[in-house]
Amino acid sequence: MRYAIRHVTRFEYGDAAAFARCNLRLKPILWSGQTLEEYDLSVEPGGHFVPARAPAGLANVVRLVVDEPTRMLTIDSRARVSVDRPVPVPGDDDPTLEDVAAMARASRDLSPAGPAAYLYPSPRIPVDGAIARWCAEQLDPASGVMAAGIALARRIQRDFAFDPSATLVDTAPADAFAKRGGVCQDFAQIMISGLRAAGLPAAYASGYLRTLPPPGEERLVGADATHAWVLLWCGPQKGWVGVDPTNGIWMAQDHIVVAIGRDYSDVAPIDGVMLGSGAQRLDVSVDVEPLDEAG
């Protein structure tokens, strides 16, 4: 499946911003099952880019510097991505959760995609006792890792309400868990917290979902916006497998990976600083068009 993706972010400042410096993580990364064919990034009214390095995780980071006063700033990211990723299928020979935890502890892979960086609590995803106990009901150490992972994702999808008014971008996982509601970021963070409490490497994936569902299928929750889901490390042979607790599905043809990290702070599409006064208005629009089915 090939996709055309457009992600437009508009900032409107009450008074002219004298200076802005932003980290942009908008260009999809090279990841298993997907290929970036084209990419273009433009900014109006202007600015210049300087290289930046992802401090943790996997992301294409560009630093935007705007050093002339402006009241409007539009960041327009466009990509064409080919996705060829089969739906994972749990097998009788999958390693158990106990085996995966032991292999992760023994791993000497310190690369950004190695399991070690995703075993422990991170700034935005601490281990929480209530979340750990609730998730543990689906995480029997003797269970196959892939079967347990999708079972936990489906339980979150079933038991939690998708409610954009329930949480904010900085809501802690424990608060979203107590409300039993939130958005994709909350559900991913809750699942990651529970997996890490069980000794399993779990990463935060950020990206997109297709806008239009295949004929006869329901539209997925989280389309037309950036989306978040979970990557679960399933041992050196299986590697990282994606599960989407918002929709209770695997990461497959409908998901485009943009960035991977320990939590949202590693993969935020745009963050930075602005010098100015007055209010700020933010408007974001995302369109993910499946080209193979156009027309």
KAFENZI-V531727 format. One record per residue. RES is the residue in one letter. PHI is phi as a letter, one per 40 degrees, with the letter a starting at -180 (none if undefined). D_FIRST is the distance of its C-alpha to the first C-alpha in whole Angstrom. Layout:
{{RES PHI D_FIRST} {RES PHI D_FIRST}}
This chain:
{{M none 0} {R b 4} {Y b 7} {A b 10} {I b 13} {R b 16} {H b 19} {V b 22} {T b 26} {R b 29} {F b 32} {E b 35} {Y b 39} {G c 42} {D b 44} {A d 43} {A c 41} {A c 43} {F a 41} {A a 37} {R b 35} {C b 32} {N c 29} {L b 26} {R b 23} {L b 20} {K c 18} {P d 15} {I c 17} {L c 16} {W a 15} {S d 14} {G g 11} {Q a 9} {T b 11} {L c 12} {E c 12} {E a 15} {Y a 17} {D a 20} {L b 23} {S b 25} {V b 29} {E b 31} {P c 34} {G i 34} {G i 34} {H b 33} {F b 31} {V b 33} {P c 31} {A a 31} {R b 30} {A c 28} {P c 31} {A a 30} {G g 26} {L b 23} {A a 22} {N c 22} {V b 26} {V b 27} {R b 31} {L c 31} {V b 35} {V b 36} {D b 40} {E b 41} {P d 42} {T a 39} {R b 39} {M b 35} {L a 32} {T b 29} {I b 26} {D b 23} {S b 20} {R b 17} {A a 14} {R b 11} {V b 8} {S b 6} {V b 5} {D b 6} {R b 9} {P c 11} {V c 13} {P c 17} {V b 20} {P c 23} {G b 26} {D c 29} {D c 30} {D c 28} {P c 30} {T c 32} {L d 32} {E c 36} {D c 34} {V c 32} {A c 34} {A c 36} {M c 34} {A c 33} {R c 36} {A c 37} {S c 34} {R b 35} {D c 32} {L b 32} {S c 29} {P d 27} {A c 25} {G c 28} {P c 29} {A d 32} {A c 31} {Y b 30} {L c 32} {Y b 35} {P d 35} {S b 34} {P d 35} {R b 33} {I b 33} {P c 36} {V c 37} {D b 39} {G c 41} {A c 40} {I c 36} {A c 37} {R c 39} {W c 37} {C c 34} {A c 36} {E c 36} {Q b 33} {L b 33} {D c 36} {P d 36} {A c 36} {S c 33} {G c 30} {V c 28} {M c 24} {A c 26} {A c 28} {G c 25} {I c 23} {A c 27} {L c 28} {A c 24} {R c 25} {R c 29} {I c 28} {Q c 26} {R c 28} {D c 31} {F b 30} {A c 30} {F c 27} {D a 30} {P c 29} {S c 33} {A c 34} {T b 33} {L b 33} {V c 31} {D b 34} {T c 35} {A c 35} {P d 34} {A c 37} {D c 37} {A c 34} {F c 35} {A c 38} {K c 37} {R f 34} {G a 32} {G i 30} {V b 26} {C d 23} {Q d 25} {D c 28} {F c 27} {A c 25} {Q c 28} {I c 30} {M c 28} {I c 28} {S d 32} {G c 33} {L c 31} {R c 33} {A c 36} {A c 35} {G g 35} {L b 31} {P c 29} {A b 27} {A b 25} {Y c 23} {A b 20} {S b 19} {G i 16} {Y b 14} {L b 12} {R c 10} {T c 13} {L b 12} {P c 12} {P d 11} {P d 14} {G g 17} {E b 16} {E c 18} {R c 17} {L c 17} {V c 19} {G h 19} {A c 16} {D g 17} {A a 19} {T c 19} {H b 18} {A b 20} {W a 20} {V b 21} {L b 21} {L b 24} {W c 25} {C b 25} {G g 27} {P c 27} {Q c 25} {K c 23} {G g 22} {W c 21} {V b 19} {G c 18} {V b 19} {D b 19} {P c 22} {T c 22} {N b 20} {G g 21} {I b 18} {W c 16} {M c 14} {A a 10} {Q c 7} {D c 8} {H b 10} {I b 11} {V c 14} {V b 16} {A a 20} {I b 21} {G a 25} {R c 28} {D a 28} {Y c 27} {S c 30} {D c 28} {V b 24} {A d 26} {P d 24} {I a 27} {D a 30} {G i 34} {V b 37} {M b 39} {L b 42} {G i 44} {S b 45} {G g 44} {A c 41} {Q b 38} {R b 35} {L b 31} {D b 29} {V b 25} {S b 22} {V b 18} {D b 16} {V b 12} {E b 10} {P c 7} {L c 8} {D c 6} {E b 9} {A c 11} {G g 15}}
